[in-house]
Amino acid sequence: MPDPRTFSALYPAAAMVAAAVLYGGAMAAPQGSSAGVVYRLRHDSQAADGISSPGVAVVAGAVSGDGANAEHVYRAAAGGPLPVLASGGGATVLAAGPMLDGPDQVVAMPGEWHGRRFEIEMRHTSANLSGKDLLRNLPWRPLASVSLADIPAGGVCEVVVRWQPVESLPNGKALAQPLVTTASFRVE
């Protein structure tokens, strides 16, 4: 049997995703990337306080802790008034994605500023769009936490998140048009 460290050294992104899926943790972007972390939130149709649809929230400072904390911060901030951030301060983008199937995976690509608009792409596989038969399915919703740095001073900024279904990660062929969600915030 091959040494697992060899697999991790040769395929670090695959090893990281496998570990996250097996242990129910978060999936991070490839090493050297500042793209962020993606939490797997279990879907519970009986829960009254779950995240019911895709969206984006921007909050001041860093969001620490696990997926439960990130979900709590997201629910408190989503749909609220236009956030106001201090010039020169840090912020976090929390983006809830589409409902995915158990075997689906997500990779947060590095975000980029275009003037006053910050754009980030979340690439994910889709068992549904790929036509895979699922004997047993545990649906889940991705919640990405992405640090926001180099925020332009003064005025209104926008965050655009594209959830792109692909055949394979990270650079597989697109399976459909991306789901796009946006949020705005003011910098003073």
C-alpha positions in Angstrom: 0.0 0.0 0.0 1.4 3.5 -0.9 2.4 5.8 1.9 -0.4 8.4 2.5 2.2 11.1 2.8 3.2 10.4 -0.8 -0.4 11.0 -2.0 -0.5 14.3 0.0 2.8 15.5 -1.4 1.8 14.7 -5.0 -1.8 15.8 -4.9 -2.2 18.3 -2.0 -5.5 19.7 -3.1 -7.1 16.2 -3.6 -5.8 15.1 -0.2 -7.2 18.2 1.5 -10.6 17.7 -0.1 -10.6 14.0 0.8 -9.8 14.8 4.4 -12.5 17.5 4.6 -15.1 15.1 3.1 -14.2 12.2 5.3 -14.1 14.2 8.5 -16.9 16.6 7.8 -14.6 19.6 8.1 -14.1 22.7 6.0 -12.5 22.7 2.5 -9.9 25.3 2.1 -8.4 26.7 -1.1 -5.1 25.3 -2.5 -2.0 26.3 -0.6 -0.7 29.8 -1.4 -4.2 31.0 -2.2 -6.1 33.6 -0.2 -9.5 32.4 -1.5 -11.0 31.2 1.8 -12.7 28.3 3.5 -15.9 26.4 2.5 -18.0 24.9 5.2 -20.4 22.0 4.6 -23.7 22.8 6.3 -26.0 19.8 6.6 -29.4 20.3 5.2 -32.2 19.6 7.7 -35.6 20.2 6.3 -37.0 20.2 9.9 -34.8 23.1 11.1 -36.5 26.4 11.3 -33.3 28.4 11.4 -31.2 26.9 8.5 -30.0 28.9 5.5 -32.9 28.6 3.0 -31.3 30.1 -0.1 -28.1 31.3 -1.6 -26.8 34.8 -0.7 -23.9 37.0 0.4 -23.2 38.9 3.6 -20.2 41.2 4.3 -19.1 41.6 8.0 -16.4 43.7 9.6 -13.4 41.8 10.9 -12.5 38.1 10.7 -15.0 35.3 11.3 -13.3 32.7 13.5 -14.4 29.3 14.7 -16.2 26.5 12.9 -19.1 26.2 10.4 -21.7 26.7 13.1 -20.2 30.1 14.1 -19.9 31.2 10.4 -23.5 30.2 9.9 -24.6 32.1 12.9 -22.8 35.3 11.8 -24.1 34.9 8.2 -27.7 34.6 9.4 -27.3 37.7 11.6 -25.9 39.7 8.8 -27.8 38.5 5.7 -30.6 40.7 4.5 -29.8 43.4 7.1 -29.1 47.0 6.4 -26.1 48.1 4.2 -23.0 47.3 6.3 -20.6 50.2 7.0 -16.9 49.3 7.3 -14.1 51.4 8.6 -11.6 52.5 6.0 -8.4 50.4 6.3 -10.2 47.7 8.3 -10.6 44.1 7.4 -13.8 42.3 6.5 -15.1 38.9 5.7 -17.4 37.8 2.8 -19.8 35.0 3.8 -21.4 33.4 0.8 -24.1 30.7 1.0 -24.2 28.6 -2.2 -26.8 26.4 -3.8 -28.0 23.1 -2.3 -25.6 20.4 -3.3 -25.6 16.6 -3.2 -23.6 14.4 -0.8 -20.7 13.7 -3.1 -20.4 17.2 -4.5 -17.3 19.3 -3.7 -16.5 23.0 -3.7 -13.3 25.0 -4.3 -13.1 28.7 -3.5 -11.0 30.4 -6.2 -9.0 33.5 -5.3 -11.1 36.7 -5.4 -10.1 39.9 -7.2 -10.9 43.6 -7.0 -12.2 45.3 -10.2 -12.5 48.9 -9.2 -15.0 49.0 -6.4 -16.3 45.5 -7.2 -14.8 42.3 -5.6 -15.5 39.2 -7.6 -15.0 35.6 -6.5 -15.8 32.3 -8.1 -16.8 29.2 -6.2 -16.4 26.1 -8.4 -18.4 23.0 -7.5 -19.2 19.6 -8.9 -22.8 18.6 -9.4 -24.0 15.0 -9.2 -27.4 16.2 -10.4 -26.2 18.0 -13.5 -23.7 15.2 -14.3 -26.6 12.7 -14.3 -25.2 10.5 -11.5 -27.4 8.1 -9.8 -27.4 8.6 -6.0 -28.4 5.6 -3.9 -28.2 7.5 -0.7 -27.9 11.3 -0.6 -27.1 13.7 2.2 -27.7 17.2 0.7 -25.7 20.1 2.0 -25.3 23.8 1.5 -21.8 25.3 1.1 -21.0 28.4 3.2 -17.8 30.1 2.0 -15.8 32.5 4.3 -13.4 34.7 2.3 -11.2 37.4 3.8 -11.6 40.8 2.2 -8.4 43.0 2.1 -7.3 46.1 0.2 -10.8 47.6 0.4 -11.0 50.9 -1.6 -11.5 53.9 0.7 -14.8 55.7 0.9 -18.0 55.0 -0.9 -20.1 51.9 -1.8 -18.4 48.6 -2.9 -20.0 45.5 -4.3 -19.2 41.8 -3.8 -20.1 39.4 -6.6 -20.0 35.6 -6.0 -20.4 33.2 -8.9 -21.2 29.5 -8.1 -20.0 27.7 -11.2 -20.9 24.0 -11.6 -18.1 22.1 -13.3 -17.4 18.5 -14.4 -14.4 18.2 -12.2 -12.4 20.4 -9.8 -10.7 22.8 -10.1 -10.8 23.5 -13.8 -13.4 21.2 -15.4 -15.8 22.1 -18.1 -18.7 24.3 -17.1 -22.0 22.3 -16.7 -24.4 25.2 -16.7 -24.5 29.0 -16.2 -23.3 30.1 -12.8 -25.6 31.2 -10.0 -24.7 34.8 -9.2 -25.3 36.5 -5.8 -24.3 40.0 -4.8 -24.0 42.2 -1.7 -23.0 45.9 -1.2 -21.3 47.7 1.7 -20.3 51.2 2.5 -16.7 52.2 3.4 -16.2 55.3 5.6 
